[in-house]
Amino acid sequence: MRDAPDDSLARLNVVYLARLREAFGTATEPLPLPDGETTVAHVVARLRARGGVWAAELAAGRALRVAVNHAMATPDTRVRDGDELALFPPVTGG
């Protein structure tokens, strides 16, 4: 179940790429930030807590890359109102 939109809350735009877009059935969604600022790790944990495919795809140990505003991010990277957080699997060349 997704978080219901609330215009009074800060929010970030979450973008899902590659297999995550297919698994979640969406390319993007707004995500409310009740405190107005948080970390990448907190956002991923919140999405994982949805259960089902969310928990499976975002499970600890699964290969996952994160970018905030088009810059590679770490779990402790801060995200704020209006930021874009992109989740994607690592890409390999061939």
C-alpha positions as CSV (number, residue, x, y, z in Angstrom):
1,M,0.0,0.0,0.0
2,R,1.4,3.4,-1.0
3,D,1.4,6.4,1.3
4,A,-1.6,8.7,0.6
5,P,-0.6,12.1,-0.7
6,D,-0.9,15.0,1.7
7,D,-0.2,18.5,0.3
8,S,0.9,19.8,3.7
9,L,3.9,17.4,3.8
10,A,7.3,17.8,2.2
11,R,7.9,15.2,-0.5
12,L,10.5,13.7,-2.7
13,N,10.0,12.2,-6.1
14,V,11.1,8.5,-6.2
15,V,12.1,7.1,-9.6
16,Y,12.3,3.3,-10.3
17,L,14.5,2.2,-13.2
18,A,15.1,-1.1,-15.0
19,R,13.8,-4.3,-13.2
20,L,12.5,-2.2,-10.3
21,R,10.1,-0.3,-12.6
22,E,8.8,-3.6,-13.9
23,A,8.5,-5.2,-10.5
24,F,6.7,-2.3,-8.9
25,G,4.6,-1.4,-11.9
26,T,5.5,2.2,-11.9
27,A,8.3,4.5,-13.0
28,T,7.8,7.2,-10.4
29,E,5.9,8.3,-7.4
30,P,5.8,11.1,-4.9
31,L,6.7,10.1,-1.4
32,P,5.7,12.2,1.6
33,L,8.5,13.1,4.0
34,P,6.8,13.7,7.4
35,D,9.9,15.2,8.9
36,G,10.9,17.2,5.8
37,E,14.3,15.5,5.7
38,T,15.6,12.0,6.1
39,T,18.2,9.6,4.7
40,V,18.4,7.3,1.7
41,A,18.5,4.3,4.2
42,H,15.3,5.5,5.8
43,V,13.5,5.9,2.5
44,V,14.5,2.4,1.3
45,A,13.5,0.9,4.7
46,R,10.1,2.6,4.4
47,L,9.6,1.2,0.9
48,R,10.7,-2.2,1.9
49,A,8.2,-2.2,4.8
50,R,5.4,-2.2,2.2
51,G,6.1,-6.0,2.0
52,G,5.6,-8.3,-1.0
53,V,7.6,-7.4,-4.1
54,W,8.8,-4.2,-2.3
55,A,10.4,-6.3,0.4
56,A,11.8,-8.8,-2.0
57,E,13.4,-6.3,-4.5
58,L,14.7,-4.0,-1.8
59,A,15.9,-6.7,0.6
60,A,19.3,-6.4,2.3
61,G,21.9,-7.9,0.1
62,R,20.2,-7.3,-3.2
63,A,22.2,-5.2,-5.6
64,L,20.9,-1.7,-5.6
65,R,22.2,1.7,-6.6
66,V,20.7,5.0,-5.5
67,A,21.1,8.5,-6.9
68,V,19.9,11.7,-5.3
69,N,19.4,14.5,-7.8
70,H,21.4,12.6,-10.4
71,A,24.4,12.1,-8.1
72,M,25.3,8.7,-6.7
73,A,24.3,8.4,-3.1
74,T,25.1,6.3,0.0
75,P,22.6,5.1,2.7
76,D,23.5,8.1,4.9
77,T,22.9,10.7,2.1
78,R,20.3,13.2,3.2
79,V,17.2,13.7,1.1
80,R,15.0,16.8,1.4
81,D,11.8,18.3,0.1
82,G,11.7,18.4,-3.7
83,D,14.7,16.0,-4.2
84,E,14.6,13.2,-6.7
85,L,15.7,9.8,-5.4
86,A,16.3,7.1,-8.1
87,L,16.6,3.4,-7.3
88,F,18.2,1.1,-9.9
89,P,20.1,-2.2,-10.2
90,P,23.8,-2.0,-11.1
91,V,24.4,-2.0,-14.8
92,T,26.9,-4.4,-16.4
93,G,28.4,-4.1,-19.8
94,G,28.9,-6.8,-22.3
